[in-house]
Amino acid sequence: MMDSYGGTVLRVNLTDGTIHRHPTPQHLARAFLGGRGLNVKRLWDELPAHTDGLAPENLLVWGAGPLVGTIFPGGARFNVTAMSPQTGILGDSNAGGFFGPELKFAGYDQVIVQGRARHPVILWIQDDVVELRDARHLWGRDVWDTTAAIRQELGDDDVQVATIGPGAENGVRFAGVFVNLNRAAARTGMGTVMAAKNLKAVVVRGTGSLAVADMARLLEIIERLDEAIYNHPEYQIRCRLGTTKLVKALDAIGCLPTRHFQRGCFEAVDAVSGEAIEGLYKVKSKACFACTIPCSRFLVVDDGRFPGLRLEGPEYEPLAGFTARVGNGDLALALKCVDLANRYGLDAIALSEVISWAMECHERGLLSRQEADGLDLTWGDGETILALIHKIAHREGLGDLLADGVRQAAARLGRGSDEIAMHGKGLELFQADVRGIKAYGLGNAVASRGADHLRSEPWFEFSNDAAEGIRRYGIPETAFRLEYKGKGQVVKHFEEMAAIADALGVCKNTYNNMEVLDWEWTAELLQAATGWDITGAEVQRIGERIVNLERLFIAREGVTRRDDTLPRRFLAEPLPEGSGPSTGSVLELEPMLDEYYRARGWDVQTGLPTREKLTELGLDG
């Protein structure tokens, strides 16, 4: 028995229907913790290079770390990992809610799915009872309908359902996995992998409990942690607005992705802000399992155009995507877009990118109205935005062009449209202009799953605290978002923090953004939970090991320094007038890359880990 672990790995072969269990390897748990860390280790060891993301041979790995299901506030997150059918490199996504803890209560740290079922199935896990059930009657149903139908069939409203929607079934490359209706593990097409395997849902009911090594000590640590959270200056606003607080905050510094990153401020920001949602539609706050920060919200939208619109959230990313990014100032319409994305099971970041890319292509004369099925691709046209969501989910007309993601759409359209395709390594950029937040720009360029902020979240560059920059990194400029010096060190540190957060199964709101925990405090938690004799330096080294192994994985797929880049707009075009205090800024990526590779101990010319670094981390075997 492993304290704070479920203790078991479940293997399911959908092709022949075989199901096996084996103990969670203790030496790997110590080296990679769990969640994201153990998942990438599994892919590295068992998945051949260049595996097609849609092939039966692709592995789909679910993982929940050692703090998931404990009393740790926000210990609720799971990772789902595979070769990405969207990017062709590492696919990995993460979500909160209640599914991860339920998996642990059923006794599992990992679920490994391979093969392809002959027809749609659900994987039903009820403690030690695991079976595949026919799901042909569920194929074609959306996330909400599928969840309700499964709970009704099982006679249990508390089963946890991770499912896909019609977008995945129709082959949209950026379809995600959704739990608790609105919680999205949406990036890199993990839902598309599920659909290719004819796996409609994973359904879990766990009636067990988790043992920890020293409950009294864990309670004492959590009490201190709760106090730090409650006293944090951002606690109240995160409870009120969640991540939607960023709409006005990023607009104020000129970093909203307005009309596909053509300027950094949005004229309708007040009408589409988190504060507007709170005032107009918020009914109550909601939290993930065991969390002390109820940063999600339940909304009732009273708008005659969208009768019965009810939803949880949204997070900042879909809200900014369906407002500033597409030039839409209609808040109710944006919330309807978010609801459709969730029900269809689509990644809202990728979805808002392909729509805004199409709009800019039209603005530039690269895409005609006739080629757009007669739709008016003028910025902010609500009917067009809604129509394109439906078309993409069903791969109809223009939607078929957009459904493979912006990199492939630009390759198919041609006409120079790749110049304005906002992606890195095939993954669409998030909802912030990195010309004004340069550590985030570097983090997006080097992220292991393609352009992505959640692989680092280098929040420190907003601190404006030069003294702290010197204390941490020896460079005062690290504390200022418009400076680039020292950001290689910042990103290295925060990448390792993010890797540990995902491996433990905890929320980056507290771990990265609020920086409530440090390495030593994390080690204390692990000592109490697992009984390990572990230090803060060892925790940091585990984060470094995970980042390096992910780099090895994508290097095996051909990624080198030349791929650690971002679109020309960010590198060569200064933010234009109308972008507030970020006006005139560009992203100085190349010197930051040099610094980052040196900080990592990687080869500066190739961007690849050196033999010495791999030996140091125990990855040279």
C-alpha positions as CSV (number, residue, x, y, z in Angstrom):
1,M,0.0,0.0,0.0
2,M,1.3,3.4,-1.0
3,D,0.1,6.3,1.2
4,S,-1.8,9.0,-0.7
5,Y,-1.8,6.8,-3.8
6,G,-4.6,4.7,-5.2
7,G,-1.9,2.0,-5.6
8,T,-3.1,0.5,-8.9
9,V,-2.6,1.0,-12.6
10,L,-5.5,-0.1,-14.8
11,R,-4.8,-1.2,-18.4
12,V,-7.6,-1.6,-20.9
13,N,-7.2,-2.9,-24.5
14,L,-10.3,-1.9,-26.4
15,T,-9.4,-4.1,-29.4
16,D,-9.7,-7.4,-27.6
17,G,-11.6,-6.2,-24.5
18,T,-8.9,-7.4,-22.0
19,I,-8.5,-5.6,-18.7
20,H,-5.4,-5.9,-16.4
21,R,-4.2,-4.3,-13.2
22,H,-0.8,-3.9,-11.7
23,P,0.6,-2.0,-8.7
24,T,1.7,1.6,-9.2
25,P,5.5,1.4,-9.5
26,Q,6.9,3.0,-6.3
27,H,10.2,3.9,-7.9
28,L,8.5,5.7,-10.7
29,A,6.1,7.5,-8.3
30,R,9.1,8.8,-6.4
31,A,10.8,10.0,-9.6
32,F,7.8,11.5,-11.4
33,L,5.1,11.8,-8.6
34,G,2.0,11.1,-10.8
35,G,-0.4,12.8,-13.1
36,R,1.4,14.6,-15.9
37,G,4.8,13.2,-14.7
38,L,3.9,9.5,-14.7
39,N,1.8,9.9,-17.9
40,V,4.7,11.2,-20.0
41,K,7.0,8.6,-18.6
42,R,4.4,5.9,-19.7
43,L,4.3,7.4,-23.2
44,W,8.1,7.6,-23.4
45,D,8.6,4.0,-22.4
46,E,5.7,2.4,-24.3
47,L,4.7,4.5,-27.3
48,P,6.8,4.2,-30.5
49,A,8.1,7.4,-32.1
50,H,5.9,8.9,-34.9
51,T,2.8,7.0,-33.8
52,D,-0.3,8.5,-35.6
53,G,-2.5,10.2,-33.0
54,L,-5.6,8.6,-34.5
55,A,-4.1,5.1,-34.7
56,P,-5.3,2.2,-32.4
57,E,-1.7,1.9,-31.3
58,N,-1.8,5.4,-29.7
59,L,-1.9,5.2,-25.9
60,L,-4.5,7.3,-24.0
61,V,-3.3,7.7,-20.4
62,W,-5.3,9.1,-17.5
63,G,-3.4,10.1,-14.4
64,A,-4.2,11.6,-11.0
65,G,-1.3,12.6,-8.7
66,P,-0.7,11.9,-5.0
67,L,-2.5,14.9,-3.6
68,V,-5.7,14.3,-5.6
69,G,-8.5,13.2,-3.3
70,T,-6.7,14.4,-0.2
71,I,-7.7,17.4,1.9
72,F,-5.3,19.6,0.0
73,P,-7.3,22.6,-1.2
74,G,-7.7,22.1,-4.9
75,G,-6.2,18.6,-5.1
76,A,-8.7,17.7,-7.8
77,R,-7.0,17.7,-11.1
78,F,-6.2,14.9,-13.5
79,N,-4.2,14.7,-16.7
80,V,-5.0,12.9,-19.9
81,T,-2.1,12.3,-22.3
82,A,-1.4,10.8,-25.7
83,M,0.2,11.5,-29.0
84,S,-1.7,14.5,-30.2
85,P,-3.7,14.2,-33.5
86,Q,-3.6,18.0,-33.7
87,T,0.1,18.8,-33.3
88,G,1.8,15.4,-34.0
89,I,3.8,15.8,-30.8
90,L,3.0,15.4,-27.1
91,G,-0.7,15.7,-26.3
92,D,-1.7,16.4,-22.8
93,S,-4.5,18.2,-21.0
94,N,-5.7,18.8,-17.5
95,A,-9.0,19.5,-15.8
96,G,-10.4,19.9,-12.3
97,G,-13.8,19.2,-10.8
98,F,-14.5,15.8,-9.2
99,F,-13.4,13.2,-11.7
100,G,-9.8,12.9,-10.5
101,P,-10.6,12.3,-6.8
102,E,-13.2,9.7,-7.8
103,L,-10.6,7.8,-9.8
104,K,-8.3,7.8,-6.7
105,F,-11.2,6.6,-4.5
106,A,-11.7,3.7,-6.9
107,G,-8.1,2.8,-6.3
108,Y,-6.4,4.0,-9.5
109,D,-3.5,6.3,-10.1
110,Q,-3.4,5.7,-13.8
111,V,-5.7,4.3,-16.5
112,I,-4.0,3.2,-19.8
113,V,-6.2,2.7,-22.8
114,Q,-5.0,1.3,-26.1
115,G,-6.6,-0.2,-29.2
116,R,-9.9,0.6,-30.8
117,A,-13.3,-0.9,-29.9
118,R,-15.4,-2.4,-32.7
119,H,-18.2,0.0,-31.8
120,P,-18.7,2.9,-29.3
121,V,-18.2,1.9,-25.7
122,I,-18.0,3.4,-22.3
123,L,-15.4,2.3,-19.8
124,W,-17.2,1.7,-16.5
125,I,-15.0,1.6,-13.4
126,Q,-16.7,0.8,-10.1
127,D,-13.9,0.1,-7.6
128,D,-12.6,-3.3,-8.5
129,V,-15.3,-4.0,-11.1
130,V,-14.2,-2.7,-14.5
131,E,-16.1,-3.4,-17.7
132,L,-16.8,-2.1,-21.2
133,R,-20.4,-1.3,-22.0
134,D,-22.1,-0.6,-25.3
135,A,-22.4,3.1,-26.1
136,R,-23.8,3.1,-29.6
137,H,-27.0,4.7,-28.3
138,L,-24.9,7.6,-26.9
139,W,-22.8,8.3,-30.1
140,G,-23.8,11.7,-31.5
141,R,-25.1,13.1,-28.2
142,D,-23.5,16.1,-26.7
143,V,-21.5,16.3,-23.4
144,W,-24.5,17.4,-21.3
145,D,-26.9,14.8,-22.8
146,T,-24.4,12.0,-22.5
147,T,-23.6,12.8,-18.9
148,A,-27.3,12.8,-18.0
149,A,-28.1,9.6,-19.9
150,I,-25.2,7.7,-18.3
151,R,-26.2,8.8,-14.8
152,Q,-29.8,7.8,-15.5
153,E,-28.9,4.4,-16.8
154,L,-26.7,3.7,-13.8
155,G,-29.2,5.1,-11.4
156,D,-26.5,7.2,-9.7
157,D,-26.3,11.0,-10.0
158,D,-22.9,11.0,-8.3
159,V,-20.9,8.9,-10.8
160,Q,-18.2,10.9,-12.4
161,V,-18.3,11.1,-16.2
162,A,-15.5,12.1,-18.6
163,T,-16.9,12.2,-22.0
164,I,-16.6,13.6,-25.6
165,G,-19.1,15.4,-27.7
166,P,-20.0,15.3,-31.4
167,G,-17.0,17.4,-32.3
168,A,-14.6,14.6,-31.4
169,E,-16.8,12.0,-33.1
170,N,-16.8,14.1,-36.3
171,G,-13.0,14.2,-36.3
172,V,-12.4,17.8,-35.2
173,R,-8.7,17.7,-34.3
174,F,-9.0,20.0,-31.3
175,A,-11.8,18.2,-29.4
176,G,-11.4,17.7,-25.7
177,V,-12.5,15.6,-22.8
178,F,-15.1,17.1,-20.5
179,V,-16.0,16.3,-16.9
180,N,-18.8,17.8,-14.7
181,L,-20.3,19.2,-18.0
182,N,-18.1,22.3,-18.2
183,R,-14.7,21.3,-16.9
184,A,-12.5,20.9,-20.0
185,A,-9.3,18.9,-20.6
186,A,-9.6,20.5,-24.0
187,R,-6.1,21.2,-25.4
188,T,-4.2,19.1,-28.0
189,G,-7.2,16.9,-29.1
190,M,-7.4,14.3,-26.4
191,G,-11.1,14.0,-27.1
192,T,-10.3,13.3,-30.7
193,V,-8.1,10.4,-29.6
194,M,-11.0,9.0,-27.5
195,A,-13.3,9.2,-30.5
196,A,-10.8,7.4,-32.7
197,K,-10.8,4.6,-30.2
198,N,-14.6,4.5,-30.1
199,L,-14.5,5.4,-26.4
200,K,-17.4,7.6,-25.7
201,A,-16.8,8.1,-22.0
202,V,-14.9,6.9,-18.9
203,V,-17.3,6.6,-16.0
204,V,-16.0,6.2,-12.4
205,R,-17.6,5.4,-9.0
206,G,-15.1,5.0,-6.2
207,T,-16.2,4.1,-2.7
208,G,-12.7,3.7,-1.1
209,S,-10.6,6.2,0.8
210,L,-7.0,7.4,0.8
211,A,-4.6,6.7,3.6
212,V,-1.9,9.3,4.3
213,A,1.3,8.7,6.3
214,D,0.7,11.3,9.0
215,M,-2.8,12.8,9.1
216,A,-2.1,15.1,12.1
217,R,0.9,16.7,10.4
218,L,-1.0,17.0,7.1
219,L,-3.9,18.8,8.9
220,E,-1.4,21.2,10.5
221,I,0.2,22.0,7.1
222,I,-3.2,22.4,5.5
223,E,-4.3,24.8,8.2
224,R,-1.2,27.0,7.6
225,L,-1.9,26.7,3.9
226,D,-5.5,27.8,4.2
227,E,-4.5,30.8,6.3
228,A,-2.0,31.8,3.6
229,I,-4.7,31.5,0.9
230,Y,-7.3,33.4,2.9
231,N,-4.8,36.2,3.6
232,H,-3.6,36.5,0.0
233,P,-4.4,39.8,-1.6
234,E,-6.0,38.1,-4.6
235,Y,-8.2,35.7,-2.6
236,Q,-11.4,37.8,-2.6
237,I,-11.3,38.8,-6.3
238,R,-10.6,35.2,-7.4
239,C,-13.6,34.0,-5.4
240,R,-15.8,36.7,-7.0
241,L,-14.6,36.6,-10.6
242,G,-12.3,33.6,-11.0
243,T,-9.9,34.0,-14.0
244,T,-12.3,36.4,-15.7
245,K,-10.7,39.1,-13.6
246,L,-8.1,39.1,-16.3
247,V,-10.3,40.6,-19.0
248,K,-10.0,44.1,-17.6
249,A,-6.6,43.6,-16.1
250,L,-5.0,42.6,-19.5
251,D,-6.9,45.3,-21.3
252,A,-5.5,47.8,-18.9
253,I,-1.9,46.9,-19.9
254,G,-2.7,46.5,-23.6
255,C,-2.5,42.8,-23.9
256,L,-6.0,41.6,-24.9
257,P,-6.0,39.7,-28.2
258,T,-8.3,42.2,-29.9
259,R,-9.4,41.2,-33.4
260,H,-6.9,38.5,-33.7
261,F,-4.0,40.3,-31.9
262,Q,-4.2,43.4,-34.1
263,R,-4.2,45.6,-31.0
264,G,-4.1,45.1,-27.3
265,C,-7.2,47.0,-26.0
266,F,-10.8,46.3,-26.7
267,E,-13.3,49.1,-26.8
268,A,-16.1,46.9,-25.4
269,V,-14.1,45.6,-22.5
270,D,-16.4,46.8,-19.7
271,A,-19.4,45.1,-21.4
272,V,-17.7,41.7,-21.6
273,S,-15.7,41.7,-18.4
274,G,-15.8,39.3,-15.4
275,E,-17.4,42.2,-13.4
276,A,-20.2,42.4,-16.0
277,I,-20.8,38.7,-15.7
278,E,-21.0,39.0,-11.9
279,G,-23.4,41.8,-12.1
280,L,-25.7,40.4,-14.7
281,Y,-25.7,36.6,-14.6
282,K,-23.9,35.1,-11.6
283,V,-26.1,33.1,-9.3
284,K,-23.5,31.5,-7.0
285,S,-19.8,30.5,-6.7
286,K,-18.6,27.0,-7.2
287,A,-15.4,25.1,-6.3
288,C,-13.6,21.9,-7.3
289,F,-13.2,19.1,-4.8
290,A,-11.9,20.2,-1.4
291,C,-10.9,23.7,-2.7
292,T,-11.0,26.8,-0.6
293,I,-11.2,29.2,-3.6
294,P,-14.6,28.9,-5.3
295,C,-13.3,30.5,-8.5
296,S,-16.0,29.1,-10.8
297,R,-19.5,30.5,-11.0
298,F,-22.9,29.2,-12.0
299,L,-24.7,31.6,-14.4
300,V,-28.3,32.0,-15.5
301,V,-28.4,34.1,-18.6
302,D,-31.7,35.9,-19.1
303,D,-31.7,36.7,-22.8
304,G,-34.6,36.0,-25.1
305,R,-32.3,34.9,-28.0
306,F,-30.9,32.1,-25.9
307,P,-33.7,30.6,-23.8
308,G,-32.7,28.4,-20.9
309,L,-29.0,29.3,-21.1
310,R,-27.4,28.0,-18.0
311,L,-23.7,27.2,-17.6
312,E,-20.8,27.1,-15.2
313,G,-17.9,29.5,-15.6
314,P,-16.6,30.6,-18.0
315,E,-12.9,30.8,-17.6
316,Y,-11.0,33.8,-18.9
317,E,-9.8,31.9,-22.0
318,P,-13.2,31.2,-23.7
319,L,-14.6,34.5,-22.5
320,A,-11.8,36.6,-24.1
321,G,-11.8,34.3,-27.1
322,F,-15.4,34.8,-28.0
323,T,-15.3,38.6,-27.2
324,A,-12.1,40.5,-27.9
325,R,-10.4,37.9,-30.1
326,V,-13.4,37.8,-32.6
327,G,-14.3,41.5,-32.0
328,N,-17.6,40.7,-30.3
329,G,-19.0,43.1,-27.6
330,D,-22.2,41.1,-26.9
331,L,-21.7,39.3,-23.6
332,A,-24.8,37.0,-23.8
333,L,-23.7,35.9,-27.3
334,A,-20.2,35.1,-26.0
335,L,-21.7,33.0,-23.2
336,K,-23.8,31.1,-25.7
337,C,-20.6,30.4,-27.7
338,V,-18.9,29.1,-24.6
339,D,-21.9,26.8,-23.9
340,L,-21.9,25.5,-27.5
341,A,-18.1,24.8,-27.3
342,N,-18.6,22.8,-24.1
343,R,-21.6,20.8,-25.4
344,Y,-19.9,20.0,-28.6
345,G,-16.7,19.2,-26.6
346,L,-14.3,21.6,-28.3
347,D,-11.2,23.5,-27.2
348,A,-12.4,27.1,-26.9
349,I,-8.9,28.6,-27.5
350,A,-8.5,26.7,-30.8
351,L,-12.1,27.4,-31.8
352,S,-11.8,31.2,-31.2
353,E,-8.5,31.2,-33.1
354,V,-9.7,29.5,-36.2
355,I,-12.8,31.8,-36.3
356,S,-10.7,35.0,-35.8
357,W,-8.1,33.8,-38.3
358,A,-10.9,33.3,-40.9
359,M,-12.2,36.9,-40.1
360,E,-8.7,38.4,-40.6
361,C,-8.3,36.4,-43.8
362,H,-11.5,37.9,-45.0
363,E,-10.4,41.4,-44.0
364,R,-7.2,40.9,-45.9
365,G,-9.0,39.6,-49.0
366,L,-7.6,36.1,-48.6
367,L,-11.0,34.4,-48.0
368,S,-14.1,35.4,-50.0
369,R,-17.7,35.4,-48.7
370,Q,-18.5,32.7,-51.2
371,E,-15.8,30.5,-49.9
372,A,-17.2,31.2,-46.4
373,D,-20.6,29.6,-47.3
374,G,-22.0,33.1,-47.7
375,L,-21.3,34.0,-44.1
376,D,-20.5,37.6,-43.2
377,L,-17.0,37.4,-41.7
378,T,-17.0,40.9,-40.5
379,W,-15.5,41.2,-37.0
380,G,-18.1,40.5,-34.3
381,D,-20.9,39.2,-36.5
382,G,-22.8,37.1,-34.0
383,E,-24.7,35.0,-36.5
384,T,-21.5,34.1,-38.2
385,I,-19.7,33.2,-35.0
386,L,-22.5,30.9,-33.9
387,A,-22.9,29.4,-37.4
388,L,-19.1,28.6,-37.6
389,I,-19.2,26.8,-34.2
390,H,-21.9,24.5,-35.6
391,K,-20.1,24.1,-38.9
392,I,-16.8,23.2,-37.3
393,A,-18.4,20.7,-34.9
394,H,-20.0,18.9,-37.9
395,R,-17.2,19.6,-40.4
396,E,-19.6,21.3,-42.8
397,G,-18.5,23.8,-45.5
398,L,-15.9,26.3,-44.2
399,G,-16.1,24.3,-40.9
400,D,-14.3,21.4,-42.5
401,L,-11.3,23.7,-43.4
402,L,-11.2,25.0,-39.8
403,A,-11.7,21.7,-38.0
404,D,-8.1,20.6,-38.2
405,G,-6.8,23.7,-36.4
406,V,-5.3,26.9,-37.7
407,R,-2.0,25.4,-38.8
408,Q,-3.6,22.9,-41.2
409,A,-6.3,25.4,-42.2
410,A,-3.6,27.9,-43.3
411,A,-1.7,25.2,-45.1
412,R,-4.9,24.2,-47.1
413,L,-6.0,27.8,-47.8
414,G,-2.5,29.1,-48.7
415,R,-2.4,32.6,-50.1
416,G,0.1,33.7,-47.3
417,S,-2.5,33.0,-44.6
418,D,0.1,31.1,-42.6
419,E,1.6,34.5,-41.7
420,I,-1.4,35.2,-39.5
421,A,-2.0,31.7,-38.1
422,M,-1.5,32.2,-34.4
423,H,0.0,29.0,-33.2
424,G,3.2,27.4,-32.0
425,K,4.1,23.9,-33.0
426,G,0.5,23.5,-34.2
427,L,-1.2,24.6,-31.0
428,E,-3.2,27.8,-31.0
429,L,-2.0,30.7,-28.8
430,F,-3.9,31.7,-25.7
431,Q,-5.8,34.9,-25.1
432,A,-3.0,37.4,-24.4
433,D,-0.6,39.3,-26.6
434,V,2.9,38.1,-25.6
435,R,4.5,41.3,-26.9
436,G,3.4,42.8,-23.6
437,I,4.2,39.9,-21.3
438,K,7.5,38.6,-22.5
439,A,8.1,35.7,-20.1
440,Y,4.8,34.3,-21.2
441,G,6.0,34.7,-24.8
442,L,9.1,32.6,-24.1
443,G,7.0,30.1,-22.2
444,N,4.7,29.7,-25.2
445,A,7.6,29.3,-27.6
446,V,9.2,26.5,-25.6
447,A,6.2,24.7,-24.1
448,S,6.2,20.9,-24.6
449,R,2.7,20.6,-26.0
450,G,2.9,23.6,-28.4
451,A,2.2,27.2,-27.7
452,D,0.7,27.2,-24.2
453,H,0.7,29.4,-21.1
454,L,-0.1,26.6,-18.6
455,R,3.2,24.9,-19.0
456,S,4.9,27.8,-17.2
457,E,2.5,30.6,-16.0
458,P,5.5,32.9,-15.2
459,W,3.4,35.2,-13.0
460,F,6.4,36.8,-11.4
461,E,6.9,39.3,-14.3
462,F,3.8,41.2,-13.1
463,S,5.3,41.8,-9.7
464,N,7.3,45.0,-10.5
465,D,9.5,44.2,-7.6
466,A,13.1,44.8,-8.7
467,A,14.5,43.8,-5.3
468,E,12.7,40.4,-5.4
469,G,14.0,40.0,-9.0
470,I,17.5,40.4,-7.7
471,R,16.9,38.0,-4.8
472,R,15.4,35.3,-6.9
473,Y,17.3,35.5,-10.2
474,G,20.0,38.1,-9.7
475,I,18.4,40.3,-12.4
476,P,16.0,43.2,-11.5
477,E,14.4,43.2,-15.0
478,T,12.9,39.8,-14.4
479,A,10.1,41.5,-12.3
480,F,8.9,43.6,-15.2
481,R,6.7,42.3,-18.0
482,L,8.1,44.6,-20.8
483,E,11.7,43.6,-20.1
484,Y,13.3,40.5,-21.5
485,K,16.5,40.1,-19.6
486,G,16.5,37.2,-17.2
487,K,13.3,35.7,-18.5
488,G,15.0,32.5,-19.4
489,Q,15.6,31.8,-15.7
490,V,12.0,32.9,-14.8
491,V,10.5,30.5,-17.3
492,K,12.7,27.6,-16.2
493,H,11.6,28.1,-12.6
494,F,7.9,28.4,-13.4
495,E,8.0,25.5,-15.8
496,E,9.2,23.3,-13.0
497,M,6.5,24.7,-10.7
498,A,3.9,23.9,-13.3
499,A,5.2,20.4,-13.8
500,I,5.0,19.7,-10.1
501,A,1.5,21.2,-9.9
502,D,0.3,18.9,-12.7
503,A,2.1,15.9,-11.2
504,L,0.7,16.4,-7.8
505,G,-2.8,17.1,-9.2
506,V,-3.2,20.6,-7.7
507,C,-4.4,23.9,-9.1
508,K,-2.0,26.4,-10.6
509,N,-4.2,29.3,-9.2
510,T,-2.5,28.6,-5.8
511,Y,0.7,26.9,-6.9
512,N,1.9,29.1,-9.8
513,N,-0.2,32.3,-9.9
514,M,-0.6,33.1,-6.2
515,E,2.7,31.4,-5.4
516,V,1.4,30.2,-2.0
517,L,3.7,27.2,-1.9
518,D,7.4,26.9,-2.4
519,W,9.7,23.9,-2.8
520,E,10.2,23.3,0.9
521,W,6.5,23.6,1.8
522,T,5.7,21.1,-1.0
523,A,8.3,18.7,0.4
524,E,6.6,19.0,3.8
525,L,3.2,18.1,2.2
526,L,4.7,15.1,0.5
527,Q,6.4,14.0,3.7
528,A,3.1,14.0,5.5
529,A,1.1,12.5,2.7
530,T,3.4,9.8,1.5
531,G,5.9,9.3,4.3
532,W,8.8,10.0,2.0
533,D,12.0,11.6,3.3
534,I,12.1,14.2,0.6
535,T,13.6,17.7,0.4
536,G,12.6,20.9,-1.4
537,A,15.6,20.5,-3.7
538,E,14.4,17.0,-4.6
539,V,10.9,18.3,-5.4
540,Q,12.4,20.9,-7.8
541,R,14.5,18.2,-9.4
542,I,11.4,16.1,-10.1
543,G,9.9,19.1,-11.9
544,E,13.1,19.5,-13.9
545,R,13.1,15.8,-14.7
546,I,9.5,16.0,-16.1
547,V,10.3,19.0,-18.2
548,N,13.4,17.3,-19.6
549,L,11.6,14.1,-20.4
550,E,8.9,16.0,-22.2
551,R,11.6,17.7,-24.2
552,L,13.1,14.3,-25.1
553,F,9.6,13.1,-26.2
554,I,9.1,16.0,-28.6
555,A,12.7,15.9,-29.8
556,R,12.0,12.2,-30.8
557,E,9.3,13.6,-33.0
558,G,11.8,16.1,-34.6
559,V,11.4,19.2,-32.5
560,T,14.5,21.4,-32.2
561,R,15.3,25.0,-31.6
562,R,13.9,26.0,-34.9
563,D,10.5,25.0,-33.7
564,D,10.7,27.1,-30.5
565,T,9.2,30.1,-32.2
566,L,6.0,32.1,-32.5
567,P,4.2,34.0,-35.4
568,R,6.0,36.9,-37.0
569,R,3.4,39.3,-35.6
570,F,4.8,39.0,-32.2
571,L,8.4,39.0,-33.2
572,A,8.6,41.8,-35.8
573,E,5.4,43.9,-35.6
574,P,5.3,46.3,-32.6
575,L,2.0,46.5,-30.8
576,P,0.2,49.3,-32.6
577,E,-1.3,52.5,-31.2
578,G,-4.3,51.8,-29.1
579,S,-2.6,49.2,-27.1
580,G,-2.2,51.2,-23.9
581,P,1.1,51.0,-22.1
582,S,2.3,48.1,-24.3
583,T,2.2,50.2,-27.5
584,G,5.4,49.7,-29.5
585,S,6.5,46.5,-27.8
586,V,7.8,43.4,-29.6
587,L,8.9,40.0,-28.3
588,E,12.7,39.7,-28.3
589,L,12.6,35.9,-28.5
590,E,16.1,34.9,-29.7
591,P,18.1,36.3,-26.8
592,M,15.6,34.8,-24.4
593,L,15.9,31.4,-26.0
594,D,19.7,31.5,-25.6
595,E,19.3,32.4,-21.9
596,Y,16.6,29.7,-21.4
597,Y,18.7,26.9,-22.9
598,R,21.7,27.9,-20.9
599,A,19.6,28.0,-17.7
600,R,18.3,24.5,-18.6
601,G,21.8,23.1,-19.3
602,W,20.7,22.3,-22.9
603,D,22.6,22.8,-26.1
604,V,22.1,26.4,-27.2
605,Q,22.4,25.6,-30.9
606,T,19.9,22.7,-31.0
607,G,17.7,23.4,-28.0
608,L,18.2,19.8,-26.9
609,P,19.1,18.4,-23.5
610,T,22.8,17.5,-23.2
611,R,24.0,14.1,-22.2
612,E,25.4,15.6,-18.9
613,K,22.0,17.0,-18.0
614,L,20.2,13.8,-18.7
615,T,22.7,11.8,-16.6
616,E,22.2,14.3,-13.8
617,L,18.5,13.7,-13.9
618,G,18.7,10.0,-14.2
619,L,17.2,10.1,-17.8
620,D,20.1,8.6,-19.6
621,G,19.0,4.9,-19.3
